[in-house]
Amino acid sequence: MKRVYNFSAGPSVLPVEVLETVRDEVLNWHDSGMSVMEMSHRSKWFDEIITRTEEDLRDLMAIPSNYKVLFLQGGATTQFSMVPMNLMRKGKADYVNTGAWSKKAISEARKFGKVNILASSEESTFTYIPELDPKTFSADADYFYITTNNTIYGTRYTKLPDTGNVPLVADMSSNILSEVYDVSKFGLIFAGAQKNMGPAGVTVVIIREDLVNDAHPEVPTLLQYKIHAENRSMYNTPPCYAIYICGLVFKWLKKLGGVPAMQKINEEKAKILYDYLDDSSMFKGTVAKKDRSLMNIPFVTGDKDLDAKFIKEAAERGFVNLKGHRSVGGMRASIYNAMPTEGVKALVEFMKDFEMKNK
Ligand SMILES: *Cc1c(COP(=O)(O)O)cnc(C)c1O
């Protein structure tokens, strides 16, 4: 069976080179005589893996030394609660509502304090990133929360809000490592691995040291950043195998030239599809041009039956998982770092052909 072009929003495509290494090492990692799956997380081998994985991520994102890198479980969704549980000290935070993931984060935060929603694009099914007026920001907020890339709708912030002394917290699940970010602009960044870093099961948290504090004593031990920071993410058994594969993805990305090189590829790759959508008289992009995501590209024909026909025929030709999220409809092509440019070019060729045959 030939590999397909997988446009899944997550879990999503991984670099073939990485999968080949995983295959080669599955029975015997580096002459250890065992699989990484079978190793103690207290072994020198796994210590080497997690140390190297953290170092490579620090290199890739130029993470300053006053930030901790944590490898946690529970997905990005657990961070919706861990962030307010640990950071709501005065009991107030600013949030921007740019979609379903922001809304879930907001409803968790409300359990722990006052949530101020500064802006929302919900009235237009989140097709744009709302303008933010710094005059409305709460100077006394514990943090300011955004979702840098909105996986379901295909929008992204192209400019970060200037929150002054209020720490900026970002859910970067679907665009971490896809473009260059200045980590020092953030108090905390989190991302589930299964979009742009590796398999599901590990969530990366990058947190500025001064935000790693004693949490309220009622906060469960495993939900305290401090516990994980003090124990190098090994207070309990970490998701060892997922961390190992993320490490291989980081190595792959470094070899490619790091995040700046990846960003250039991503911009060119996304442009191929956006240019066609702007040209086509059948397919249309659904979001404001200024806020277009480099990772998730939703589009529609305007006719539900034609959308369904397209998705079906595309799948038959090996372009899979193009169905849009149920809340948006239509199609969505997720073109994360590991989606090769050839995959997008081939998709566009197929779309042109489909457009011609179904005029
Ligand atoms: C996928 C996704 C999530 C949810 O991640 P889980 O790991 O399933 O909890 C949260 N936020 C964004 C932006 C996502 O894309």
The ligand as a MOL file (V3000), in Angstrom:
LIG
                    3D

  0  0  0     0  0            999 V3000
M  V30 BEGIN CTAB
M  V30 COUNTS 15 15 0 0 0
M  V30 BEGIN ATOM
M  V30 1 C -5.8010 20.1960 18.6500 0
M  V30 2 C -5.8320 21.4370 19.4460 0
M  V30 3 C -6.1280 21.4420 20.8200 0
M  V30 4 C -6.5200 20.1920 21.5730 0
M  V30 5 O -5.4570 19.3620 21.7460 0
M  V30 6 P -5.5950 17.9890 22.5840 0
M  V30 7 O -4.1750 17.5320 22.5860 0
M  V30 8 O -6.5340 17.1080 21.8540 0
M  V30 9 O -6.0890 18.3240 23.9410 0
M  V30 10 C -6.0790 22.6440 21.4930 0
M  V30 11 N -5.7740 23.7820 20.8640 0
M  V30 12 C -5.4880 23.8390 19.5360 0
M  V30 13 C -5.1460 25.1350 18.8970 0
M  V30 14 C -5.5170 22.6590 18.7930 0
M  V30 15 O -5.2460 22.6970 17.4820 0
M  V30 END ATOM
M  V30 BEGIN BOND
M  V30 1 1 1 2
M  V30 2 1 2 3
M  V30 3 2 2 14
M  V30 4 1 3 4
M  V30 5 2 3 10
M  V30 6 1 4 5
M  V30 7 1 5 6
M  V30 8 2 6 7
M  V30 9 1 6 8
M  V30 10 1 6 9
M  V30 11 1 10 11
M  V30 12 2 11 12
M  V30 13 1 12 13
M  V30 14 1 12 14
M  V30 15 1 14 15
M  V30 END BOND
M  V30 END CTAB
M  END
